[in-house]
Amino acid sequence: MQTPENVLGALIKQVVRGSGAIPAEINSAFQKAKGQVGGRGLRVPEALELLKAALAPFDRAFICIDALDELQEKHLPQLLRSLHAISQSLPAVRLFFTGRPHINAEVNKKFPEAAQFVQMKPTREDIVRYVDMMLDDDSLPGAMNPGLRAEIMNRVSETISDVYVVVPSCSSPVGSLTAVSSLVFC
């Protein structure tokens, strides 16, 4: 149940934690919010400005959002618009998303000049190995019988869908992308 405000707020928090210094704009906004009775959460425009302030000191930064397709459809356009604004105002910021194919159209609308898609599909063996490992780590191993385990293995490996990696705002062509496991960066 993420919202654009929550995602941008989480990004601000991660950047500030990683930098070790709190930019004056963020400190001021925090002090102002503390003074309000009951407080109110950040709105997207405010969060966007604070994230820009937090990212500005960096020579290069990567924002990675996994499972973008799991964001509620009504929130996706606003989050993508916000991230596009960051990529336009801070050229050193690179964006990386993962998600299922249905987000392609929305990403292309918000990043028409730069979105690059890389389809990644796990092999059946990868899926079986992963599900097998997860079932081995089950907290109630006695509850699993061999028949149920086999059925789980078959159904999960047969119903897995394609996953797309999206790298918007790259200044380099697709041929220069480097894939590391399931991550793709410019």
C-alpha positions as CSV (number, residue, x, y, z in Angstrom):
1,M,0.0,0.0,0.0
2,Q,2.8,2.4,-0.9
3,T,2.1,5.9,-2.0
4,P,4.3,8.3,-3.8
5,E,4.8,10.3,-0.6
6,N,5.9,7.1,1.2
7,V,8.3,6.0,-1.5
8,L,9.9,9.5,-1.8
9,G,10.0,9.8,2.0
10,A,11.8,6.4,2.2
11,L,14.3,7.5,-0.4
12,I,15.0,10.8,1.5
13,K,15.6,8.7,4.6
14,Q,18.0,6.4,2.9
15,V,20.0,9.2,1.3
16,V,20.3,11.1,4.5
17,R,21.3,8.0,6.4
18,G,23.9,7.2,3.8
19,S,25.4,10.7,3.6
20,G,25.8,11.2,7.4
21,A,24.7,14.9,7.1
22,I,21.3,16.3,7.2
23,P,20.8,19.1,4.6
24,A,19.5,22.4,6.0
25,E,16.3,22.2,4.0
26,I,15.4,18.8,5.5
27,N,16.3,19.9,9.0
28,S,14.2,23.0,8.6
29,A,11.2,21.1,7.2
30,F,11.5,18.6,10.1
31,Q,11.6,21.4,12.7
32,K,8.6,23.1,11.1
33,A,6.6,19.9,11.1
34,K,7.5,19.3,14.8
35,G,5.9,22.6,15.6
36,Q,2.5,21.7,14.1
37,V,-0.1,20.1,16.3
38,G,-0.8,16.6,15.1
39,G,1.6,17.2,12.2
40,R,1.0,16.2,8.7
41,G,2.9,14.1,6.3
42,L,4.9,15.4,3.4
43,R,3.1,16.1,0.2
44,V,4.7,15.0,-3.1
45,P,6.0,18.5,-4.1
46,E,7.6,19.0,-0.7
47,A,9.1,15.5,-0.7
48,L,10.4,16.0,-4.2
49,E,12.3,19.2,-3.2
50,L,13.7,17.5,-0.1
51,L,14.9,14.5,-2.1
52,K,16.6,16.8,-4.6
53,A,18.3,18.6,-1.7
54,A,19.5,15.3,-0.2
55,L,20.8,14.1,-3.6
56,A,22.4,17.3,-4.7
57,P,25.8,16.9,-3.0
58,F,26.4,13.5,-4.6
59,D,28.6,13.2,-7.8
60,R,26.5,10.1,-8.8
61,A,23.5,8.4,-7.2
62,F,21.4,5.4,-8.1
63,I,17.7,5.1,-7.2
64,C,16.5,1.5,-7.4
65,I,12.9,0.6,-7.0
66,D,12.0,-3.1,-7.2
67,A,8.5,-4.3,-8.2
68,L,7.3,-1.0,-9.5
69,D,4.3,-2.8,-10.8
70,E,3.2,-3.6,-7.2
71,L,2.5,0.1,-6.6
72,Q,-1.2,0.9,-6.9
73,E,-2.0,1.9,-10.5
74,K,-3.4,5.2,-9.4
75,H,-0.1,6.2,-7.7
76,L,2.3,5.1,-10.5
77,P,2.0,8.2,-12.7
78,Q,2.7,10.6,-9.9
79,L,5.7,8.7,-8.7
80,L,7.1,8.4,-12.2
81,R,6.5,12.1,-12.8
82,S,8.4,12.9,-9.6
83,L,11.3,10.6,-10.5
84,H,11.5,12.0,-13.9
85,A,11.7,15.5,-12.4
86,I,14.6,14.3,-10.3
87,S,16.4,12.8,-13.3
88,Q,15.9,16.1,-15.2
89,S,17.2,18.4,-12.5
90,L,20.0,16.1,-11.2
91,P,21.7,14.5,-14.2
92,A,24.0,12.5,-12.0
93,V,21.0,10.5,-10.7
94,R,20.4,7.2,-12.4
95,L,17.1,5.4,-12.0
96,F,16.5,1.6,-12.1
97,F,13.1,-0.1,-11.8
98,T,12.0,-3.7,-12.0
99,G,8.5,-4.7,-12.7
100,R,6.2,-6.8,-14.9
101,P,5.6,-5.9,-18.5
102,H,2.4,-3.9,-18.0
103,I,4.3,-1.0,-16.5
104,N,6.2,-0.4,-19.8
105,A,3.6,1.9,-21.3
106,E,3.4,4.1,-18.2
107,V,7.2,4.3,-17.9
108,N,7.5,5.1,-21.7
109,K,5.0,8.0,-21.2
110,K,7.0,9.5,-18.4
111,F,10.5,8.8,-19.8
112,P,9.9,9.0,-23.6
113,E,13.4,10.0,-24.3
114,A,15.3,7.5,-22.2
115,A,13.6,4.4,-21.0
116,Q,15.4,1.2,-21.9
117,F,13.8,-2.2,-21.2
118,V,15.6,-5.5,-20.6
119,Q,13.5,-8.6,-20.3
120,M,14.6,-11.0,-17.7
121,K,13.0,-14.4,-17.4
122,P,14.2,-16.9,-14.9
123,T,14.7,-20.5,-16.1
124,R,12.5,-23.2,-14.7
125,E,15.6,-24.6,-12.9
126,D,16.2,-21.2,-11.2
127,I,12.6,-21.2,-10.0
128,V,12.7,-24.8,-8.8
129,R,15.9,-24.2,-7.0
130,Y,14.5,-21.0,-5.3
131,V,11.2,-22.6,-4.3
132,D,13.0,-25.7,-3.0
133,M,15.3,-23.5,-0.9
134,M,12.3,-21.6,0.5
135,L,10.4,-24.8,1.4
136,D,13.6,-26.2,3.1
137,D,13.5,-23.1,5.3
138,D,9.9,-23.6,6.3
139,S,9.3,-23.0,10.0
140,L,6.9,-26.0,10.1
141,P,8.8,-28.7,8.1
142,G,6.6,-31.5,9.4
143,A,3.5,-29.9,7.8
144,M,4.8,-30.6,4.3
145,N,4.4,-33.9,2.7
146,P,6.1,-35.0,-0.6
147,G,2.9,-34.7,-2.7
148,L,2.2,-31.2,-1.5
149,R,5.8,-30.1,-2.0
150,A,5.8,-31.5,-5.6
151,E,2.5,-29.7,-6.4
152,I,3.9,-26.4,-5.1
153,M,7.0,-26.8,-7.1
154,N,5.1,-27.5,-10.3
155,R,2.5,-24.7,-9.9
156,V,4.9,-22.0,-9.0
157,S,7.4,-22.8,-11.7
158,E,4.6,-23.0,-14.4
159,T,2.9,-19.7,-13.4
160,I,5.9,-17.4,-13.1
161,S,5.6,-14.3,-15.3
162,D,8.2,-12.3,-17.2
163,V,10.0,-9.5,-15.3
164,Y,11.3,-6.4,-17.0
165,V,14.1,-4.3,-15.8
166,V,13.7,-0.7,-16.7
167,V,16.6,1.8,-16.8
168,P,15.2,5.2,-17.5
169,S,17.4,8.3,-17.9
170,C,20.5,6.6,-19.1
171,S,22.8,8.7,-21.2
172,S,24.4,5.6,-22.7
173,P,23.0,3.1,-25.3
174,V,21.6,-0.2,-24.3
175,G,24.8,-2.0,-25.5
176,S,26.7,-0.4,-22.6
177,L,24.5,-1.7,-19.9
178,T,26.1,-4.1,-17.5
179,A,23.9,-6.9,-16.0
180,V,24.8,-8.3,-12.6
181,S,22.5,-11.0,-11.4
182,S,19.1,-9.3,-11.8
183,L,20.4,-5.7,-11.6
184,V,21.1,-3.5,-14.5
185,F,22.8,-0.1,-14.2
186,C,24.1,2.5,-16.6
